């Protein structure tokens, strides 16, 4: 039994890790609206959320029935068998949630724990039946499969209902208040605000307080049986309070609504979802206690787990403390929250997700439906609606602006509270995570946040998150079943090995998350840099453009090396690098568009070559990516590497291109456009070298000294390299013309050589 005591300790250590990764993922449910609307400084938001989490933890009764008997029937399993289930579940849960956190994708911790328990229980049940030689017809006695079906239906129900209701309520709300809602809030905001706070209050009573220690079953029954009275009284109370605030103070009543809603969701999370993190270890501890009281511990059936769980106040308080600390320090929690906030952002910005065929098809379908709507709806009504939505696509120049306004944030919280409370009262299997996410997406859709410039990326982001929910269920079931099988046959050795693998995995995901965060922060730093005027925007882009050119050409060299070594893995990594560079090109060009948007009318004159700058950047990205892809395809198809003289020619061509890049870099970083004439001579030398190498390759083809595949690859790389050289020259000359077209101003004199100022 000493061995199983150690396993119980391991379960609680894993629970601490699970609390960290779980809260990092679930925090988005109650932080999204407050963080996205910037209702208060981040530390104030976290204080409110922390209070909600702590209160929810203290009031939680610790009923961990799901882990004990919700998914499997414990009276059919021996002590050693349930311990196999529990350890497999905890290892999988930590790994799975950490994986989602690393990529910034919100998922349901309830779905993960349910399907992990199901997967492990199914695996152990089958192994028991096989070893005992029993009929598989008895399998149904081991598993409570209805719970899993309820979860799947909950996913589908959450997606459809939450998205539709969120969009509808936000559309009506925006029609009433518009985007310029300050004056309208003063007139009839108390009515709307009281409805929102009533929904949130009822949510606290129904969802947050359900099953808590401070409310007796009779009190809960009274709440559910007197819904109308509670709702009516709450509506009147909040109306009076908000009306007094509007008449006597200058407080924005939307702020307390959002903060109270944040507190409510945090409280409900801690009170109800704590089972997802510590339910299994507590069940493991109870199993150990029941087994030690038996005369034959290892072969004791876990009938005791069918009894109600006992509350463990100190453990709950420790869990609450870990959750609160995680809220404040977890970088992955910020990553997950950022994903949801950015998908609902009102204005255009750095888009994290790429496009996809499915997303493009959905957007096209919606556009077609929009055309039908345009034809059916009378023009006067369309004009009225469009007028009410004026400002939806306003250009935001302040990088510190909220991602969406307080009105939408309050709708997010109100609708989520209504849906979850209603579903709970009817015992419908809605997921809190799924509802809050889909409501946020529905309100952003109704607010016209997904313009045609960003729709395909946002839609693909939503598709990715939803696909992740189904992936959670499938992976949780499959991986836990595999782990349980390994432990069933491998015993303590298997547990140690799996823990070692888990530790290695967590280290790798930490490194991966750090790398991804650095890449995204670099992109966002470029995109969201503060631009005061056209000149600043132009000059500020020089460093980013220089880094882009260097990275693009570096990719070319990496591709050539991988090609010659026939290193497919190296080329695969270079291809990923080229993809990032292509994304950086889009970010830089997006920033140039922002620069053009803030130009004054008097600055729109001959000499500014922003169009050529954008075109050259895109062409450099396309050609460098083409070189990498061609090299990868050549090796992936198992063609022979280039002959030595072909490779030497390509490397020499690269060396001349690199000289060109170094000179371009000096011109841009020093803003020394006097040197452009010398730079043109360097480019001319490159062209001469490229032409001579092309002639040499033609000679090799004529003399059959090169295969057709190699010659074709050589000519493609040579052509793309020449194009890169050509567009670097175009880029430098276009930036020179644009730079010199601005009148001499005080901002110009800083960091610009005197000779250039004098010339201007």
N, C-alpha and C positions, 0 to 999 in steps of 0.2 A: 504493500500500500504506500510505502515511501515514494515509490516511483510515481504513483498517481497524485500524490501530494505535490510533487514537483511539477507535474503537468497542470495542476490547478493554478500554481503560481505562474507558470508560463501563460496560461489563459488570461490571467489578470494583467500581465505585462503586455500581451497582445491587445488587451482591452484598452490600455492606455494609448497604444499606437493607433488603435481603431478610433478612439475618441478624437485624436488629432486629425487623422485623415477624414473622418466622418464629418466633423464640424467644419473642416475646410471646404467640404463639398456642400453641406447643407446650409452654410451661412448665407449663401446667395438667396435663399428663400425669404429671409427677413431683412437682408441688407440692400437688395436690389433697388427698391424704390427710394430709400433714403439716400443712398450713395449716388444713384443716377441723377436725382434732382438736386443734390447738394443742399439738402434742407438745413444742414448745420455743418460745422467743421467735423472732420472725420472722427476726432476723439469724442465729441458729444454723441454722435451716432453710435459709436462703439460702447459708450457708457450706457446708453438707453438699451441697446441690444444685450449687453452683459447683465443688466438688471433683470431683463426678461428671462434670460437663460438661467440666472441664479434662482429667481422666484419659481420658475417652472421646475427646476431641479429639486428645490426644497419641498414644494407641494406635491411632487410626484410620489405616488405611493409605492413605487418600485414593483408594480405588478408586471412581471416579465413572462406572461403566459405564452407569447408566440414562440420564444426560445424553448420553453419547457414542453408544451403539448399542442401548440397551434398547428404545426406542420406534420409531426409524426406522433405516434402513440407510444409514449415512453414505457408503458407497462409491458410492451412486447420486446423490449431491449434489455440486455444485461448492462451492468455498470461499465465494464470495459468497452462495450460497443458504443454507448452514448458518449464516452470520453473520446473515442475515435471521431465521432461525428462532430463534437464541439471543437476539437483542436483543428480539424480540417476546415471547418467553417471560419474560424478566427484567422487562420493564415490566409485563406482566400480573400476574406473581406478586406483585410489590410492592403493586400496587393492590388485588388480590383479598384478600390476607392482611390488609392494613391495613383494608379494609372490614369484614372479620369481627372484627378486633380492636376496631374502633370500636364495634360493637354487642355486644361481649363474648361472641361465639359461638366455641366451639372447632371447628376443622376439621382436616383432614389435609393437612399440607404435602406429603406424598407424592402424594396424589391430585391436588393442584393442579399440581405440577410435571409429573406424568405426562400429564395431560390437556392441559396447555399445550404440551408438546412434541408431543403427538399432533395438536392443533389446528393448530399452526404447520406441522408436517411435512405434514399433509394438504393445507393450503392451498397451500404451495409446490409440492408434488407435482402437484396439479391444474393450477396455473399453468404448470408446466414442460411437462406433457402438452399443454395447450392451445396454448402457443407453438410447440411442436415439431410439432404436428399428429399426435401419436402416439395409438395406440389406448389407451383407458382400461383395457383388460384388463391392461396392464402396471402399473397402480396398486399391485397387491399386492406388487410388488417393492420398493416404497419404504417401506412401513409394516409395523411389527410389531404388528398389532392384537390379538394374544392377550394382551398385557400389560394393555391397557385393559379387556378382558373379565374378566381376573383381578381387577382392582381393583374393578370393579362387584360381582362375586360376593363379594369380600372385605367390602364394605360390608354386604351382606345377611347374610353369615355372621356377621360381628362383632356385629351388632345382636341376632340371635336367640340365638346361643350365649352371648355374654358376659352378657347380661341374665339368661338362665335360670340359668346356672352361678353367677353372682354372688348371685342371690337364694337359690338352694338352699343354697350353702355358708354364707351368712350366717344363714339360718334355722336350720340345724343347729347352727352355732356359738352362736347366741343361746339355743337350747334348752339347750345344755350349760352355758353360763356365765351366762345371764340379763343383765339390765342392772345388777345388783348383783354384779359379777364379781370384785371384789378378793380375797375369801377363796378363791374357786374357782381363781383364777389361781395362788395360792400352792400349792394342792394338786396340780393337774395341768396347770398352765400350761406347764411345761417340755416336756411331750409336744406340746402344740399349737404352742408357739413354735418348737420344733425343726422341725416340719413346715413352718411358714411360712418360716423362714430357709433351709431346704433348697430350697424352691421358688424363693426369691429368689436363692440362690447359683447354682443351676442356670441360672436366667435370665441371670445375669451371664456365665456360661460360654458358653451357647448363643447368646444374642441380643447381649449386650454385646461379647463377644470375637470373634464371628463376623466373619471378614474383617479382623481387626486385625493390625497389624504384629508384635506381640510373640508371637503364636501362629502356628506354621507350619501348613500344610494337614494335615500328619500329626497334629499335636496336636489340631486340630479334629476330625479323623476319629476319633481315639482317644476324645475326649469323647463324640461321638455314638454310638460303638460300645460304650462301657462305661457306659451310662446307669445301669444298676442298681447297679453298684459305687459310682459317684460319689454317687448318691442315698443309698445305705445308709450310706456313710462319713460323708457330710455330716449325715445324720439323727442318728447316734450322737454326732458331735462337738458339734453344737449342743445336743443334749439334755444332755450333760455340762456344757457351759458355762453354760446357763441354769439347770440345777439347782443348780450351785454359787452362782450369783448369788442365787437364791431363798433358799438356806440361810444364806448368809454376809453378805448385804447387804440393804438396803431398796430396792434399785433396782426400779422398775417395768419388768419385762422387755418390756412392749409398746412402750416408748419406743425402745429400740435396734432392735427389729424394724421399726418405722415409719421410723426414720432410715436404717437400712441399705437398706430398700426404696426410699426416696427417692433415695439415692445410686445404687442399681442402675439405676433407671429413667432417671435423669439421664445416667448413663454410657452406657446403651444408646442414648439419644436422640442424644448427641453422636457416638457411634461410627458410627451407622447413618443418621441423618437429615441429617448434614452435607451429603450429596450434594444435598439439596433446595435448598440455599442457594448453594453455591459450585460445584456440579458443572457447571453451564452455563458460568459464566465460565472455569473451568479448561479445559473443552472448547473454548471460544472461543480461549483462549490457545494450546492445542495446535494448533488448526486454523490459526491465524496462523503458527505455527512451521513446520508442514508446508507451507503455501502458499509461504512465503518460500524454502523449499528447492527449490521447483519452478521450472522454466524459464518456465512460464506460470501464475503464481499465481492469477489470477482464475478460470481455467478448470480448475484442478486438482481432480480428484475426491478426496474426503476419505477415502481408503482407510486413512490412518494412524489414524483414529479407531476403527477396528475392533480395533486393538492395545490391550493392557492399559494403563491410565493409570499415569502415574508419580506417586509421592508428592511433595508439595511441603510440606515440614515448616514452613517459615516462614509460608506462607499458612494452613496448618491452625492454627498457633499464634495468628496474628492473628485468625482466625475464632473460635477459642476465647475469646480475650480480649474480642471484641465481644459474644459470647453471654453471658459472665459479667457484664459491665458492664450489659447489657440486663436481665438477671435482677434486678439491684439497683435500677435506676432507672426501668424502664418502668412507667408507670401503666396502660397498656393490658394489660400482662401481668397486673396485679392485677385488672383488670376481667374478663378472660376466666376467670381462676381463681375469682373471686367468683361468676360465673354457675354454674359446676359445683358449688361448695361450697354455695351457697344452694339449689340444686335438691335436694341431698341432706341439707339441714338437718333435724335430728331434731325440732325444735320449730317452732311457728308463728312467723311474723315477716313482715317486709315482703316481699311477693311482687312480683317484677319483671315477670313475664309476666301477660298478661291471659288471660281464658277464651276458648275457641273452640268452634264447633259440633263439630268432630272430637274435641276433648279431652273435651267433655261426653258424647259418644257412647261413647267408650272407658271413661270412669269409670262410666257407667250399665251397660255390658256387664260390667265387673269386679264391680260391686255385685251384679248378677244371678248371676254365677258364684259369688260369695261366699255368696249365699243357698242355692244348690245345695250348696255345701260344708258349710254349717251343717246342712242336712237329712241329708246322707249320713254325716258324721262323728259317731260316738257322743258323747254329752254329756260323758262323763268325760274323753275325750281332748281335747275342746274346752276344758274347764275346766283341764286340765293345761297345755295350750299357752298359754292366756290368763294363767295364773299365772306361767309362765316369762317372759312378755312384760310383766309389770307394770312400770310406769315408762316405757314407751315413749312415752306421751303426757303425761308430767309437765310441769307449767307451769314454765318457766324464768324466774326473776325477775332473775338476774344477767346483765346485758348482755355481760359479758366471758366467758361460758361458751362452751366449744367447740361447734361446730355438730353434731358427732357424737363419739362416744367413741373411745378408742384401739383398742378391740377391732374396731370396724368398719373403722377406718383400716388395721389390719394385715390384715384380710380382703381389703380392696380391693387391697392390694399383692400379697398371696399369690396370689389368684385371677388377677389380671392377669398375674403372672409365669408361673404354670402354663399359662395359655391361650396366651400369646405363645410360650413355650418349646416347647410341644407343637406348635403350628402351624408354628413354624420348623423343627422336626425333621422334620415331615411335608411341608414345603414348601407349606403351605396359605397362601393370600393374606389373612391377617388383618392389619388395620391397628392399630398401637399406639394411636393416638388413639381409634379407635372402641372398642377393647377396654377401655381404661382408663375411658372415659366410661360405657359401658354397664354395666360391672361396678359402678361407683359408684352408678349408678341402680338396679341390681338389689339391691345391699345395702341401700340406703335403703328400697326397697320392702319387702324382707323385714323390716326393722326397724320397720315400721309408721310410718315418718316421714311418709308421705303420708296424713294423716288426711282426713276428708271436708271439713274446712274449707279445706284447701290442695291437695287432690289435683288438681282440675281445672286449677289454675294450674301446678303442677309438671308434670303430664302435657303441657300445652301447651308448656311450656318444653322438654321432651324432644323433642316433635314438631318444634318450631322448629329445634332443633339438628340433628336427623336430616335434616330437609328441607334444611338448610343444606349438609349433606354432598353431597347430590345436586346442589344448586345450584352447589357448588364445581366438580364435574366438568363440568356443562353450561356454566357461565360461563367456566371456564378454557379449554375447547375452543373455544367460540364467539368469545370476545373475542380470544384469541391468533390465531385464524385470520383475523379481521378486521384485526388489527394487522399480521400478516405480509403480507397482501394490500396494505395501504396502503404498507408499506415497500418491497415488491416493485416497485411502480410509482412511488413517490414518492422513493425513495432517501434521501439524507442530509437533505433538507428535511423529509421525513415523520418521520424519526427525531427531529429537533429539535422538531418540532411535538408529537409524542407525548410527548417528555420534558417539554415545557412543560405539556401537559395533565396529565401525571402529577404534576408539582410542584404545580399548582393543586389537583388532587384531594386530595393529601396534606395541604395546608394546610386545605382545607375539612373534611376528616375530623377533623383535629386540633381544629379549632374545635367541630365537632359533638360530638366525644367529651368535650370540656371542658364543654360545655353540658349534656350528658346526665349527666355525673358530678356536676355541681353540683345538678341536679334530684334525682338519686337520693340524694345525700348529705343534701340538705335533708329529703327524705321519711324517710330512715333516722334522722336526728337527732331528728325528731319521734317516730318509733315507738320507738326504742331509748333514749329519755331515761331517766335513772335516776329511779325513783319510790320514795321511802322509805315513804310512807303516803298515805292517801286525800286528805288535804288538799293535800299537795305535788302529787299528780297532777292535782287540780282546778285549782290555781293555775297550774301549769306549762302547762296547756292554753290559758290565756287568750290568750297571744301567738300561738300557732298558729291559734286560732279567729279572732282579729282579722285575721291575714294572709289566712286563707281567705275571710272575708267581703269584705274589700277586693278580693281577686283576682276573686271571683265577680262583684261589681258592676262592676268594671273591664271584665270580659268583656262585660257588657251594653252599656256605652258603645261599646266597640270594634265590637260587632255592629251597633249603630244607625248608626255612622259608615260602616261597610262597606256596609250596606244602602242608605243614601242615595247613596253614591258609586257604587253598583252594582259594587263591587270584589270580585269573586269570590275572587281570590287572598288578599285581606286577610281575608275571611270564613273561608277555609279555614284560615289561620293561627290565627284566633280560635277556630275549632272545635278545633284541636289544643290550644290553651291551656285551653279548657273541659274537655277530656278529662283534662289534667293536674290541674286543680282537682278534678275528680270523684275522681281517684285520691288526692289529698290529703285529701279528705273521708273516704275509707275508712281512710286511715292515722290520722287524728285519732280517728275513732270506734273504731278498733282499740286505740288508746292509752287511750281512756276505758274500754273493756272491761277492760284490764289494771289500771286504777285500781280498778275495782269488785272485781276478783278479790282485791286485797290489803286490802280494807276489813276492819276488825275487826268482830266480831259487834255490839259496842256502838255501832258507827257506822252500822249498818243501821237507821235510824230515819226517821220522817216528815220531809220537807223536802228530801231528796235527789232531784233530778229528772234523774238521768242518762239515763233513757229519753227524756225530752222533749228533752234536749240532743242526743242522737244523732239523733232523728227530725228535729229542726229543721235540723241540719247537712246531713243527707241531702236534705231538701226544698229547701234553698237551692241545693245542687249540681244537683239535678234541674231546678229551674226556670230557673236561669241557663243551663244547657246546652240546655234547651228553647228559650229565646229565641235563642241562637246558631244552633241547628239550623234553626229556622223561618226566620230571616233568610237563612241559607245556601241552604235549599231554594227560597226565593222567588226569589233571584237566579239560582240554578242552573237553574231552570225558565224563566228569561228573562222573568219577569213585570216589570211596570213598577215603579219605585221609588215609595215613598209620596209623596203630595202634600206640599207645603211645610208646610201647617198641621198635617197628621198627624205629620210628622217633628218639627215644633216642639213639639207636645204631648208626644210620646214623650220628647224631650230634657228638657223641663221636668219631666216625671214622674221621669226619671232624676235630675235635679238635686235634687229633694226627697228621693229615695231616698238620694242621696249624703250629704245633711245628716244623715239618720238613721244612716247608716253611720259618719260622723265622730263623732257623739255616742255610739254604741255602742262605738266604738273607745276613746274616752276613759274610758268606764265600765270596760271590761275591763282596759285597760292600767294604769289608776290604781286599780283595784278600788274605785271610788267608786260603790257601789250606792245611795248616798243620792240620786243624781241620776236614778234610774230613773223617778220621777214626771214630771220634766221631759221625759224621753225619751219617755214615753207620749204626752205632748202633741204632740211632734214627729211621732210615728207617726200620730196622729189628723189632723194637718194634711195629711200625705201622703194619707190615705184620702179626705179631702174633695176634694183636688186630683184624685185619680184618678177619683172619682165624677163630678166636673164634666167631666173630659175624656171619660169614657165617654158622658155625655149629649151632648157636642158631636159625638162620632163617630156616635152614633145619628141626630143631626140631619143630619149629612152623608150618611148612608145614605138617609135619608128624602128628601132633596133631590137625590139622585143625584150628589152632589159627590165620591163616592168609588166606586171599582170594588169588586166583590164580593171579589176576591182581596186587595186592599189592606185592606179593612175586616176581613176574616177575620184577616189577619196582625196588624193593629193590635190587635184584641181579644185575640188570643192573647198578644201581647207585654204588653199592659196587665194581663191576668189573671196572667201569670207574675210580672210586676213587683210586683203587689199581694201575691202569695204570698210573694215574697222578703221584702218589708217585714214581713208578718205573722210569718214564721218568725224573722226577726231579733229581733223583739220577744219572741217565745216563748223564743228562745235566751237572751237577756239576762235575762229574768225567771227562767228555769229555773236559770241559773248563779248568779243572786243567791240564790235559795232554797237551792241546794246549798252555796254558799259560807257562808251564814249558819247552816247546819245543823251545821257543825263547831263543836265547843266551842273557846273561846279557848285557845290554846296558844302556847308560845314561838315556834314557827315562824310563827304567824299575824302576829306583831307586826312582823316584818321586811317592809318594803315595803307595809304597809297603813296608810292614813290613820288617825290617832288616833280620829277621830270614828266610824270604822267599828268599831274595836276596842271602844270604849266602848259602842256600840250593842249589840254582841254580848254 
